[in-house]
Amino acid sequence: MPAAAPPVAVCRPGCAACCIAPSITSPIPGMPHGKPAGVRCVQLTADLRCALFGQPSRPACCSGLQPSREMCGADRDHALRWLQRLERDTAPAT
């Protein structure tokens, strides 16, 4: 049986799933047209932290995405899969 997901109140160090998996349609410094799903944000540092955290230039969608047990799960792989599924489920019909 898999381990229960821990309570999540802050971002898990070394995860950065939310900076890679989802698309962002608003401008980001260094990415004026946003970013496609699955592409690493240019503001993601080598130690997997947001260089814009707490800055006014951080996109509202990033600030609004808060860690949760459902999204983050027990590990980074869970978070990546959950966000990829959300991205697919909310993509415009083509």
Wavefront OBJ file of the C-alpha trace (Angstrom):
o trace
v 0.000 0.000 0.000
v 1.439 3.446 -0.903
v 2.312 5.837 1.867
v -0.309 8.435 2.710
v 0.311 11.870 1.260
v 1.676 14.245 3.882
v -0.169 17.451 4.663
v 1.053 20.163 2.308
v 1.316 23.754 3.469
v 4.421 24.888 1.599
v 6.097 23.786 -1.604
v 8.116 20.595 -1.445
v 11.835 21.360 -1.950
v 13.122 20.012 -5.242
v 9.683 19.573 -6.828
v 8.939 22.476 -9.225
v 6.159 20.502 -10.917
v 4.022 23.648 -11.067
v 6.847 25.463 -12.900
v 7.081 22.770 -15.572
v 3.819 20.864 -16.133
v 1.177 23.564 -16.721
v 0.960 26.037 -19.561
v 0.996 29.721 -18.675
v -0.684 32.103 -21.109
v 0.314 35.358 -19.425
v 3.725 36.965 -19.970
v 6.590 35.939 -17.729
v 9.846 37.919 -17.612
v 12.000 36.135 -20.177
v 8.952 34.422 -21.728
v 6.812 37.261 -23.117
v 4.266 34.857 -24.629
v 3.987 32.630 -21.572
v 5.076 29.001 -21.666
v 3.690 25.790 -23.096
v 2.821 22.823 -20.905
v 5.793 20.622 -20.109
v 8.358 23.389 -20.673
v 10.517 24.516 -17.787
v 9.902 28.163 -16.853
v 12.956 30.345 -17.496
v 12.510 31.752 -13.991
v 13.060 28.342 -12.402
v 16.490 28.364 -10.765
v 19.013 25.525 -10.784
v 17.896 24.552 -7.274
v 14.250 24.365 -8.498
v 13.009 27.588 -6.914
v 11.078 30.430 -8.499
v 13.304 33.458 -9.101
v 10.146 35.624 -9.116
v 8.659 34.349 -5.859
v 7.293 37.313 -3.907
v 7.965 39.712 -6.795
v 5.226 41.798 -8.480
v 6.355 40.477 -11.874
v 5.345 36.925 -10.909
v 2.261 35.968 -12.958
v -1.035 35.900 -11.049
v -1.658 32.304 -12.121
v 1.559 31.283 -10.377
v 0.755 33.172 -7.200
v -2.745 31.709 -7.198
v -1.615 28.103 -7.479
v -1.237 26.918 -3.908
v 0.174 23.574 -2.791
v -2.422 21.043 -1.716
v -2.425 17.417 -0.686
v -4.521 16.542 -3.736
v -2.162 18.235 -6.189
v 1.194 17.556 -4.553
v 0.552 14.028 -3.290
v 3.365 12.062 -1.737
v 6.083 12.969 -4.234
v 7.113 15.047 -7.259
v 6.001 12.367 -9.747
v 2.464 12.534 -8.364
v 2.446 16.341 -8.689
v 3.693 16.194 -12.287
v 1.067 13.600 -13.266
v -1.738 15.504 -11.498
v -0.842 18.798 -13.176
v -0.416 17.131 -16.591
v -3.887 15.589 -16.230
v -5.345 18.960 -15.195
v -3.682 20.558 -18.227
v -5.217 17.935 -20.551
v -8.649 18.154 -18.916
v -8.788 21.944 -19.212
v -7.260 22.367 -22.680
v -9.529 24.010 -25.262
v -11.183 21.591 -27.669
v -9.507 21.510 -31.059
l 1 2 3 4 5 6 7 8 9 10 11 12 13 14 15 16 17 18 19 20 21 22 23 24 25 26 27 28 29 30 31 32 33 34 35 36 37 38 39 40 41 42 43 44 45 46 47 48 49 50 51 52 53 54 55 56 57 58 59 60 61 62 63 64 65 66 67 68 69 70 71 72 73 74 75 76 77 78 79 80 81 82 83 84 85 86 87 88 89 90 91 92 93 94
